[in-house]
Amino acid sequence: MNLREFSKSHLPLPTGQTHWRKVFPANLRRVEREVERYKDHWWNRRYTVVFDTFTQEQWERVHAGEVINTEWRDIYDYGRV
């Protein structure tokens, strides 16, 4: 492990100099995830686990012009029931 890898993993970065930016062009992916939904029928009132598909976009954390790490964030569809 060299000094750069150690400082990335163990030392806190100044908050004023780091920022998140969206990867351009936007990298998108579709992810299936388990979601609990409440199904209310007159014969069956309980939570059920269903698989729902989410769209995610990639963001990266930048410090002094260098990419430190990346993460995937959900794009929420507010029209979905």
SULVENQUI-V566116 format. One record per residue. PSI is psi in radians with two decimals (999 if undefined). Layout:
PSI
PSI
//
This chain:
2.23
3.13
-0.66
-0.79
-0.68
-0.80
-0.56
-0.64
-0.44
-0.49
2.38
2.51
2.61
2.30
-0.48
-0.31
-0.08
2.57
2.79
2.44
2.64
2.41
2.30
2.27
2.66
2.06
2.13
2.61
2.73
2.31
2.35
2.33
2.61
2.35
2.36
2.23
2.58
2.00
2.14
1.76
2.82
-0.40
-0.22
1.85
1.73
2.92
2.42
2.60
2.16
2.82
2.21
2.61
2.21
2.61
2.34
2.62
2.69
2.34
2.65
2.56
2.23
2.35
2.11
0.73
0.10
2.35
2.16
-0.94
2.93
2.74
2.79
2.27
2.52
2.51
1.99
2.35
1.77
-0.22
-0.14
2.48
999
//
